[in-house]
Amino acid sequence: MASKSNSRVENDEKHPQPLCLTMGKTPRRVKVYLLKGEDWLDNGTGYCIGEIESETNKPYFIVRNEAESDNIILKSYLEGSIQYQRQQETLIVWTDLKGKDLALSFQETEGCADLCEFIIKVQQENYSPEISLYYVIPNNNIVDDDNYSQNGGNDITELITGPINYPEDPATDNLEATLEIINQGSNSQYTRTCISNFVTEKQYLLKLIEVFKKSEESKNLMNLYTLSEIVKTLILYNEAPLIDDFLSSEDKILGLVGILEYCHEYPNFKACHRDFLKDKSKFKIVVDIPVNDDAGKLNMFKKNFHLNFLKDVVLARFLDDQTFNLISSLIYFNQVEIIKFLQDSRNNDNFLEKLFKIYEVDDKIEMKRDGVKMLHQYILIAKSLQSYQSEFFSTLVKSGLFSMIRFALQDTENTIRVLGTELIVVIIESDVSLVSSIDKDEEIDSSDPPANISNDDINIDHDETILESKPLKLNLSDDMTLILILSKLLVEDKNSGLKMQAFEALRILLDSNIARNAASSNSDFDHLKNEFNSLNKPQHDESNASDECADINTNNYFKAFYSQAAPNLFANLIDLAKETSNDEIIRRITGDELLCQNLCDLIIACTKEHDVPISRPFFLENNILLGVAKILAINTKTTLKLSAIRCLRSVILLNDNFYSRYTVSTDILSYFMGFFKSVSDQNNLANSACLDFLEVILKNCDATINHGKRQNFKLYATYLYKNYKEFFQNEINYVTIGTDLIHIVESGFYDNNNTKSASGPDTSFNSEDEYLNRHNASTPIKHDDDNGYKIENKSSNGPSKPNNLFEDIEKDMESNMLGNGEKRLRENDEENEESNFVLQENDNGSSSNNILGPADLEPGRGKKKLSASIRKKFSNAGKEIALRLRSTNTNTNNNNNNNI
């Protein structure tokens, strides 16, 4: 028999005084209806309130006539087992103990809700514990022409309050009745909540576990299956307090999973959840944690494991979406509690400091490995908690995380190296500045300051001066320990998954935007830009002064990479480029093709994103590009050769003068053409990649297509024309690229057809000095005037007028003031080390190139002279620029013909 909460409490002390029932005391306008036959008759309109008789404590509804308050239309007691129904938001319908069908139709929704609250309070306060209130929701999914539901009128009925049948204490002979009551209780939220509270308060799960032990000893399979259904149904109640209670102690956890080992759907099988949880090796204590683990209460760390085990293993087959989301929410809040605890050094007894001190000694290898495994779990947890990960990772780094990572990456066990690599990848993906900044107080950057414009040189107004002060800036760490370790993993480790993780970590650490996370912006140039706001010209990365300011903190960092880590990282390509390369080097290349593919991708990133004066010398002096090209000549997989072609294609698209001369002088294109010849008669991806490579050169040297800088692409096209003209004519006649390339070279690259814009000659100031005009990788093709060559055209009408250094700057300023839009300030210093490299056009239209020697090819050779000269000219001419600005601003119609 089921026990009910329907016993009338006669003790008046348990009844609140009538005045305490505030709901139902406000008169609500209502119509009273009485059902006779099939018709609802209107019995009048009045004001309804809910009251309780002071003598008998009986609750009742009373409706007084709205015209005559002494005239009572209805007085109905809330008694017995009357079922009230709220319908259509404004109706309360019921059948009284005499069998009369009554209905109250309220004028306002608030009035109906107020009287429903009165019913709920009366029932739950035991004035009339047997009454009940249901909320009837019409099912209007499909309605026919007569406004009847085609689903048979099955309205949704939800119990709001009423008597609850609670299960009796479980025994081996009443489990079926218990299951039936619990199943019935799942029909409404109210009954689920009441039964859940009952199960929690009465420690019902422990009683079920006792019956489970008896049934298992007696091998009563029917009882075991019934117990399993009872527990599953309770879990599917989707009540957080109930799930929390089930996981509150070790005994309850073991009993719960033991019951769920049995399932009537698989009578011949039984799970072994308890054996898994009883294995103490699953929990290892690396460092003692001051958490409450007494009296069998489960601490937050074990609770996290058990919740995940319950969700992913024990309940995986039958969890519905709501219960799955509930358990996931419980896991989330428990994980937040864990992360907060680990961050709080006062409450966790400096747990993190104690953990990382283990890695300062040489012994305790197994404990160190367990520490890596443990922290790896919580870092992955923090990764999923976006609001907490940044602060948690910062706390780890400050506490000494990298001592652990250094051990993990150098450990002999492959699993630990993988975990260590994943740790560093997660950290740098979250905030790369955590691993790239010096953990010290801010210090003054020791690099050379950018070009300065002093107060004496520029006076925009007598009362306004540009004050310059060098801010304190946080240097990027030039300690390459981490990068060296990752490079070693990438080069030497045999685990392909670990290689990819190490490569991803390196790519993030070598991102050119790393300075944005580790250093503040330079306020000097922001101030300068505000003083020159009439120009309305943003500072571009291609400006020398801007670059030196924005990237001043990255110089030491990337210089350290190219001097310390890069030689070992690119050692295979360096050795392959040597003339003395032997079979051993080729075996190394073919034996680790994934490494070479990663290196090609890394070259693409470095040449595009890193400062040219820092990256270019390394790649040219060590013949890295030649090593990449030689990959095309050895017997290796096509995928690697395609990576090499992609790398070379990216380099030529940089449109860099030094790279182009190097490419031609070292015959890099000959290796490309050798591979192209081998696949020229094939219809595959390799052939398409080669054709695309040639098309890049063809389009960018065509004056009708590319109106920017074309001289480097002309050099490539001329080289190919001289050496492979016959191949282009005869071997690839299935496409027109070959004949088009021959035609464009023989036609002088259509230079005669390339007319200038009607707006006038191009007066932009373009500099070939990479320190002043660094290319933008996203738009690598610059203006045609920006090149490292001088064009001597014998058919020219006259000698070209030499550029005045500030003539173009004046014109740009005037153009800006007249509203012609933004133009980029560029400089074109014709007197530099590239003046010796001349591409002369002969009378017959062919061209010849004079390649400089290795000393002249040194990319950084002219840095100091050019940068100093430009800075000096800016310094001497600053005042005149400012005065001309003011003059232009005063009278924009004046034509300024003065040279600065």
N, C-alpha and C positions, 0 to 999 in steps of 0.2 A: 504493500500500500504506500502511496505517496503522501507525504506530509504537505499541508497547505498553510499558507499564511493568512488563513481566513478566520482565525479565532478572535472573537470580539473581546477587546480589552475593556473590562468593566471598571478598572481602577481610574477614577476621575483625574488622578494626578497626572496620568499619561495623556489626558486630553488637554489641548491648549484652550484657553478661554475663547469664547466666541469672537471677542473683539480682535483677537490675533489674526483671524481670517479676514484679511483686507480685500482679497479678491471676491468678486460677486457682490460687493456692498454698494457699488455704483449702479443706480437704476439704468437699465438699458431698454430702449424702445423695441417692442417685439410684437409679432402677431402670433396668436395661439390657434393651432389647428387640431381638429379631432377627426380621426379616420372613421367613416361610416360606410360600410360596404367597400366600394372602390373609390370613394370620393373623400377628399380632404375638405372639411367644413371649417369656415372661419368663425372662431369663437370670440373674436374681439381683439382689440389692440390696446396694449398697456405697457407698463414698465416693469421689468423683471429684475429681481435680485435673488441672491442665494443667502440663506440665513441658517442658523443653528439654534434650536430651542434651548434655552438656558436650563430648563428643568430636566428634559430628557436627553439632551445632547443629540437630538435627531436633526440632520440636515434636510433642507427642503428648498424647492423653488417656489417663489410666490410672484404672481403677476397681478398688478393692480391696474384698474381701468384708467386710461390716460385722462378721461374727462372727470371721473369721480374716483378719487383715490381710495375711498372707503369700499368701493365695489371690487371685490377680489374675483378675478377671472379664473385663476388657476393657483392651486397650492398642491404641490406634488413632492412627496418625501423621497429622498434618495436612500433606498433601503433594499434589503434582500439581495438578490442576484441580478438586479436590473442591468441591462447592457445599453449604454448610451452610444449613439453614433453621431459623429460630426460629419455632415455632408455639405458639399458645395460651399464651404467656407462660412456660410451664414445660417446653417440649419443644425439643430440638435433634435434627433428623433429617438424615441424610446417606447417601450411597452411597459406600463406599470404593473404592479402586482395584481390588479383587478382585470388585466387583459386589455386595457384601453391603449390604443395607439395614439401617441401625442407627438406634436412637433412644435418647436419654437423657431420662428423665422425672424432673425434679427435684422434691424435696419442697417447696422454697421458690422463689419468683420470684427472690429475690436470688441464689440459686445459679445459676440459668439465666443471669441477666444477667452474673454474674462470669465464667462460661466463655465467653460471647459476647464480652466484653471481651478475653479471652485470644486468641480467634480474630482479632479486629480488630488487636490489637497485633502478632501474629505476621505477619499479611499486610502491614501497613503498614511494619513494620520489616524487610521483605524476608527473613524466615525462610522463609516459603512464599508468595511473591508471587502465585502463580497461583490460590490458593484464594479463595473468596468466601463471603460471608454475606448471606443474604436474610432479611428480616422479612416473614412471611406474615400478612396481616390478613384474616380471613374477611369476606366480603361478606354480611352478614345483613340486607340491606334487606327482602327478602320470603322467607319460609320457609313451605314447604307442611306438610301434616300429617305427613310422614315426616321432617321436619327437614332437608330438602334445599333448597338455595337454588334458587328459580325462575329466577335469572339464569344458570343453567348452571354453578354452582360456580366462577365467575370470581373467585377471591380476589385481593386487592390485594397485589402483591409489590413490595417496596421494597428496592433494593440498599443494604446497609449498608457493605460494603467488598468490594473485589475489584479485579482488573486493569482498567485503563482504556485504551480505544483513543483515542489522541490523533491529531488530523489532522496530515498532513504539511504542510510549507510550501506555501502556495498557489501555483498556477501556472495558466496559461491552459488546461491540459489535465487538471487533476484537481479542478476545482471541484465537480463532481457528487459525487465520492467524499467530499470535505470536507463538503459539505452533509449527506450521509447519516450520517456519523459524528456531526456536531453534533446532528442530529435524534435519533439514538439516545441521545446523552448527555442529552437533556432528560427522559428517563424517570424519573430519580431525583435526589434532592437531592445525593447523594454525587457522582454523575458530573457534575452541573451545577457543583458547587463546584470539582471537580478540573479540569474543562475551562476554567472561568473563570480559575482561577489560572494555568493553562497559557497562556491567551491573553494575560493581563496580563504575565506574566513574559517571554514570548517576543516581546512587542510585535507580536502577530499582526495587530492592526488595521492597522498601518503596512504590513505585507506584503500585506494585502488591498487597501489603497489603491494600492499599486504595480501590482498586477494590474488594478485598476479603470482606472487611467490608460491602461495598454496596451490593454485591451479597448475603452475609449472611443475611443482613437485609431484602432483597427482597426474600429470600429463593430460589434463582436461583441455583438449584442443578447442572445443566449442567456447568455453569460458575465455580462453586466450584470444580467440578471434573477436569475441564480443568486447572484451576489454580494449582491444586495439581500436575497434570502431568507436567506443566511448571516447577515448583519448583524441582520436582524429576529429570527431565532431566538436569536442570542446576547443580544440585548436582552431577549427574553422569558424568558431564564434567570432574570431577576429577581435578579441579583447586584449589590449596591451597589458593591463594588470594581470590577466590570467597567464599569458605567456611569460611575463616577468616572474610570476610565482613558480611556474614550472621549472625555471632555470635558476632558482634562487639558491640551490644547494647541490652538492655532489650526489647525495642520495636520490634526490628528485630527478636529476639528470639521468643517472644510471637506470632508475626505475622506468622513466619515461621512454628512453630508447629501447629498453628491454621489452616493454609492452609492444612497441612499434616494430619489433623484429618479426612479429607474427602477422600474417595477412591471409584472409580467407581466399583471396584471389590466387595465391600460390601456396596451396596446402602442403606441397612436398618440399618446400624450401623455407629456410629461416636465415635471416640476416645475422650478422655478428657485430652489431654496433657496440655492445658492451665490451667486447674483447679489445676493440680499437681504443676505446676511451680509458680502459684500465691499464693500458700500456703506458707506464710512467715515462718511458723514453720520449713520448710526445712532448713533454714539458721539461725544459731544462732551465735551471737558474744560473745565469751567468754572473749577475751581480744582485745581491739581496735588495729587494724593493720593500719599503715600509708601507705595505698595504694590509688592510684588514682581511685576514684569511682564517679567522678563528670561528669556532662553533659551526664549522661546516659551511659557512657562508662563502659564496663564490665571489672571488675578486674580479675586477674589471677585465683583467688580461685573460683569465680562463673563460669568463663569460663571452668575450669576443670570439674565442675559438668555438665554444659550444653553440653559439647562435649561428655561426657560419656552417658548422657541421650539421645542425638541424635543418637549415635552409637548403644546403647544397646536396645533402646525402639522405638524411632520414626522411624528410618530408618532400623530397624533390618530385615524387610521382603524383601527389594528389593536392598540392598547394594550389589554391585559386589565386587570382590576381590580387585581391584585397589582402589576403593573409600574407602573401609573398611581400607586398609593399609594407605591411605592418612590421614583419620581421626585418626587412631591409632598413626601415626607420629605426628600429631598436638597435640594429648594428651600427647605424650611423651615429646615433647619440652616444652609444658606448665608446665608439672610436674617438669621438670628440673629447670625451672624458679622459681617454687614455693620452691623447696628444697634449691636452692641457696639463695633465699630471706630469708628463715627461718634461714639459717646459718649466714647471714650477720647481726650481731647485730647493726652495725652502721646505716644501712638503715631501719631496722625493729623496731628501738626504743627499743632494748632489749626485744623483744617479748617473747622469751623463759623464760627469768628470771622472767618476770611479770607473765607468765602463772604458773610456778612452785611455786611462792610465795603464790598462792591461797591455796596450800596444807600445808602451815605452820600454818594455823589457823584452828579452830575446826568447824566453821560454813560454810555456803555457800555450802551445800552438793550437791544441784542440779547443781550449777556452776562447782563444781569439777567433777561431772559425765559427764557434757557436755565437759569439758576439756579432759577427758579420751577418749570420743568418737571422738573428733576432732583430737587429736594427733594420735589416732589409725589409722585414714585414711591416714595421711601423713607418718606414719611409714610403712604402707603397700605399699604406693607409693615408698618410698625410697628403700624398699626391692626389687622392680622390677628394680631399677636403680643401677646396679652393680658398676658403676664407682663412684657413689656419696654416697652409703649407709654407708660405713665405716666412712667417715668424718662426715656425718650427725649424725649417732648414737653416735659418740664420742662427738660431740657438745651437744647433748641431755643429755648425762650422766654428762658432766661437768656442765651443767646448772641446774641440779637437777632433772633428770628424775625419780630417784628411790623414791623420795617423792611421786610422782604421782602413781607409781606402788605399793608402800606400801599401799596407800589408796585404790587402785582398788582391790587388793587381799584381803583386809579385809572388803570390803564393803558388806552390807547386800543384795544388789541387785545382782541377779545371772548374769545378762547380763554384769555388770561392772566387776565382777570377771573373767568372761570369757575373756573380752577384756584385762584386766590386765595380765592374764596369757599368752595370745597370744603376748602381747607386750614384756614380758620378754623372751619368747621363740624365737621371731624374733631377739632380741638383742643378746642373747647368741649363737644363730646359726650363726650370722654374725661374732661375735668376743667375745668369752667367757671371755677374759681378761678384757673386759669393766666392768664386774660385779664381777670379782674375785680379782682385784688388789686394793691395798690401794691407794687412790687418794692423795698421799703425795709425798714429795721428797723421793728419794731413800735413804734407810737406811741400815745399816749393819745388816746382818742376825744374830740373836742371837743363832742359833743352834750350836751344837758342830761341829768344823771343821772336815773334813775328814782326813784320815791318811795322814800324811805329810812325805816327804822324804827330809831332809834338806841338805844343802850344805856340811856339815861335814860328812854326811853319804855316799853321792854318789858324786864321782868326775869322770866323764867320761873322762875328759881331764883336764890338769892343767889350761888351759885357758878357759874352759867351765864349768860353774856351773849352777845348777838348782835353780833359784831364785824363791821363793814362796811369793806371796802376795795375800791376800784374797780380791776379788773384792767386790764392793758394789753390793748388789743384792736386787731386789724388792720383798718383802714378799708378799705372797698371804694373803688376808684379812682373819682373823679368826672370823670375824663378821658373825654369822650364821643367821642373821635376815631374809634374803631372803630365805634361805634354810628352816628355821623353818616355814615360812609362806607357802611355797610350800608343805612342809610335812604335814602341817595342812590341806591344801586343799585336798591333796591326801588321807588323812586318814578320814576326816570328811565330805567332800562335797559329796552330793548325785548326782551331775551331772556327768555322765560317761564321757562325752566329756571333761569337765574341769579336771577330774581326769587324763585322758590320756595326756592332755597338761602339767599338773603339773608333771607327771611322766617323760615325755620327757625332761622337763626343768631340773629336778633333775638329770637325767642320764647324761646330758651334763655337768652340774655343778660338777658332781662327776667323770668326766672322768680323768683318771690318766695322760693324756697328757696336762692337764690344765696348767701345769707349763711352757710348751713350749711357750705359748702365754703371760705369765705374767712375765717371768724371762729370763734373758740371760744365755747362757751356761757358764760353769765354765772354765775360761781360764787356770787355774792351770793345769788341767789334759790334756788339749790340748797341753800345753807346755811340760809336762812330756812325753806325747805320742810321740811328735816329737823327744825328746832326746833319746827315746827308739825305734826309727823307724826301727832299724835293726830287731826288733822282727816281724814287719809287722802284729801285732795282734790288732784288734780293741777292744776298751773297751766295755764290754758287760754290759747290765743292771743287770746281775746276780752278778756282782762284787760288794762287799760291798762298797769299796771306790768310785767306779763310781756312785753307787746309791746315796750315801750320797752327792755326788757333784751335780748330775743331778737333784735329787729330794729334795734337801735340803729346797727348798722354799715351798714344798707341805706338809711338816711335820705338821706344826702348823695348816694348813688348814684342813687336814683330821683328825687330832687329835681332832680339835674342832667339826667336824662333828660327830665323834663317841662318843664324850662325851656329846654334847649338843642336837643334832638333832636325831641321830640314836635311842636312847632309846624310844622316843615317836613314831618315825616312825615304829619301829618293835615291838611296845608294844603288839599287838595281838599275835604275835608268841612267845614273851617272856612269856606272861601269859599262853598261851596254853601249853608251855613246863613244866610249874610248875606241881608238883604232886597234888596240890590242885585246879587244873583247874576245873571249874564248867560249868553248862549249859549256864550261861550268856556269858562266853567267846566263847563257841561253837556257840551260836546265833550270836555273833558279826562276827565270821568267816564266817558262812554260809550266813549272811545277806549282806556281802560285799566281794563277791568272786573275783571281779575285783581287789580290793586292794591286796588281797593275791597273786594273779597272778603277779601283778606288783612287789610286795615285793620279790617273788621268782626270777624274772628277775633281780632285783636290787642286790640280794645276789650273783647271778652268776657274774655280772659285778664287784662288789666290791671285791670278793674273787680272781678273776682273775687279776684285774688291780691294786688294791691298794697295797701299801707296806704291806707285810705280818706281820711285827712286829706291825703295827698300826691296821690292820683290824682283824687279827686272834684272838687277845685277846677278842675283843668285841663279836665275833660270838661264841666263845667257852664259855666264862664266863657267857653269858646270855642265853646259850642253844638254840640259834636260830635254829641250824640245827635239834635239837630235836623237836622244834615246827613245823618245816617244815615236819618232818617225821610223826608227829601226825596228820597232815592233812589227811594222807592216812587212818587213822583209824576212822574218823568222817564221818557222812552222808552228803556229799557235791557232787557237780557236778564233772563228770569225767574230765572235762577240767582243773579244779583246781588241781586235783590229778596228772594229767599229768605234770602240771607245777612244782609240788613238786618233782616228779621223775626226771624231767629234771634238777632241781636245785641240787638234791643229786648226780646225775650222774656227773654234772660239778665239784662238790667238790671232788669226789673220783678221777677224772681225774687229779686233781691238784697234786696227788701223794705226798701229804704232810704228814709227819710223825705224827704231832700232830692231824690233822684232822682224820687220819686213826685210831689212838688209841682212840680218842674220839668217833668215830663212833661205834667201837666195844664195848667199855666200857659202852656206854649208850644204847646199843641194838637198834640202829637206823635201822639196817637192818631187825629187827624183824617186824617193822611196814611196811617196804617194802614187806617183804614176806607175811605178812597178807593180804595186798592188792593183791599181785600176786595170792595167793590161791583163792581169790574171783573171779578172772577173768581168771584163768588158763584153764578153760573149754570153754572159749569164743573165737570166732574168730573176734577180733576187735583191734582198735588202742591201747587200754590200755594193752592188752596182748602182743602186739608187742613191746611196750615201755618197759615192764618188761623184756622180753627176750633180748632186746638190752642192758639193764642195766646189766644183768648177763653175756652177751657176752663180754662186756667191761672188766669185772673182769677176765673172763676166758682167754681172749687173752693176757692180760697184765701180767698175772702171769705165762704164758707159756714160758719157757726158749727158746724154738725153734722159737718163734715168737718175743718176746720182749727181746732184748739183753741189755736193760738198767736196770734201777732200778725197781725191781719187789716185794720187800719185803712187801710193803703196800698191794699190790693186793694179795699176798700170805696170808696175815692176813685175808682179806675179804673172800677169798676162803675157808680157814680153818674154819672160823666162820660158813659159810654156810654149809660146809660139816658136821661139828659136830652136828648142830642143825636141818638141813633139808635134811639129806641124804635120808631118806625114801621118802620124797616128790619128790625129783629129780628122784628117781628110778621109782616111780609108777605113778605119777600124770601128768608129762609132757613128756610122751614117744612119743608124736607126733613130738618132736624135739630132737636133740642129745645134746643140751647144758647141761642138767642136768647130763646125764651119763658121758659126757666129763669132767665136773667139778669134779665129783667123781673120775674119773680115774686119772686126773692130780694131784689131792691131794694125792691119794694113791700111785702115781708113783713118789712122791717127786718133783713134778713140772718139771720133766725132767732135773733136774740140772746136772745129770751125763752125759747127752748127749749134754750139752751146752759147746762146745769146744771153746777155745779162738782163737783169730785171729792168723794166722801164723806169723804176723809181730812182735809178742812178747807180753808180759804181758801189761795190761792196766796200764799205769803210770800216768794217769790224776789225778790231786789233787782235790778230791771232798769233799766238806764241807757240813755237815748236819746243820751247823749254818745258819739259815735263814737270819741273818744279813749280811753274807758274800756270800751266794749263794741263791739268790731269784729265785724262779721258773719262767719260762717263760710260760705264759698261753697258748700260741699257740702251744708249744711243751712241755707238762707237764711231760712227762716221762723222768726221768733223768737216769744216769748210775746206774747200779745195786749196785756199791760200795757206792753210795750216799744215805745212808739210816740212819734211827735212831735206827737200831738194830745191834747187833753183832751176827754173825752166828758161832755157835760152832759145827763144824763137827767132830764127833768122828772118822770118817773113813779117816780123812786127814792124809797125809803122815808125817806131822810134823807141828809144830807151825808156824804160819805165821810171817814173819819178820815185825817188827813195821816200820811204815812209817817214813822216815826222812822228816822233814817239807819242805825242799827245794829240795829234790832229784828229785821230779817230775818236778819242775820248771826248774831245770837244763836240764833235758832231753827234755822238751818242747822247751827250747831255742835252744839247739843243733839241735833238729829235724827241727826247723824252719830255722836255718842257712843253713842246708843241703838241703833245698828246699822240705821238706816233706809236705808242706802246713800248713795252719793255724790250731792251736789247741787252745782250750779254757783253760785258766789258771784256775785251780780249787784248792781248799784246802780241806783237809780231816782231821779235828782235831778229833781224836778218843776220846780225853779226854774231854767230855762235859757232860751236864746233862742228855743226852739220854743213857749214858752207862749203866744205871741201868735197861734199858728195853731190855731184852734178849729174843730172840726166839730160844729155844733149840730144836734140832732135837733128838728125842729119837731113840732107836735102831730099833723100829718097823716102823720108817718113819714118825710117827705122830709128831705134834708140839704142844707146849703149850706156851701160852703167859702170861707174868707177867705184869699186868697193874699197872702203877704208880698211886699214890694217886692224889687228885685234886691239891695239892700244887706243885707236880712234873710236872703236866700237864700244868702249867702256861707257856704260850708261850714265854714271854719276860724274863724269869727268868735268863737265862744265857747270856743275851745280853752284859752287861758291861764287865764281865770277859773274855768272848771269844773275843769280838771285841778288847779289850785292849791288850790281849795277842798276837793276830795276828798282831796288829799294832806295838807292841814292837818288835816282831820278824822281821817284815819287816824293821823297823828302824835300828836294829842292824846289819842286814845282807845286807842292801842296797849296801854298798860299795863293798862287795864281789861279789854280783850279777853283778854289773857294770864291775868289773875287769874281771869276767869270760866271760862276753859278748865280751869284747875287745879281750880276748885270743881266744875265739871261732871264732871271725871274722878274726883274723890274720891267724889262722891255723885250718881250719874246719875239718881236718883229725885226729887231736889229740883226744884221748879219755880221757875226763876229769873224773877222778874217785874220786876227792876230795869232801868230804862233806862240805857244807857251814855251 
